[in-house]
Amino acid sequence: MEGRVILVRRLVALDITLHGPKFIGIEFGIGTPAILLAGAYLAFRGPLLLGLYLLFTGINYVPALVYAIIIIRSGTARAEVAEEMVNDPHYVRKYSVQQLLIFVPLAIVILAAIQLRSCKD
């Protein structure tokens, strides 16, 4: 799975490495509840489909937020992606394209759940 789809934890670690822990902490810490609240509000008061899209897309940010908190607290972001960045010159580009999965409702949540489950097996 790792060769085709980037691991969610590494996606977050690379984001932290490229943009800094403070920026990513603020982005996920404020962005996650904001998009969830906007989605919930619109689902009940506005265009239902837009609200559901935002709500389900916002749910994608929950595992990213959890990983960001874990990685920022442990200070391991650079170490988690160092090997890939050295060995794969296209790693950052691959990450940039695959980061767009965040806009596919529930894609990151499902991917993170599968990856977490496969780690336990």
Buried (B, 14 or more C-beta within 10 A) or exposed (E): EEEEBBBBBBBBBBBBBBEEBEEBBEBBBEBBBEBBEBBBEBBEEEEEEEBBBBBBBBBBBBBBBBBBBEBBEEEBBEEBBEEBBEEEEEBBEBBEEBBEBBEEBEBBBBBBEEBEEEEEE
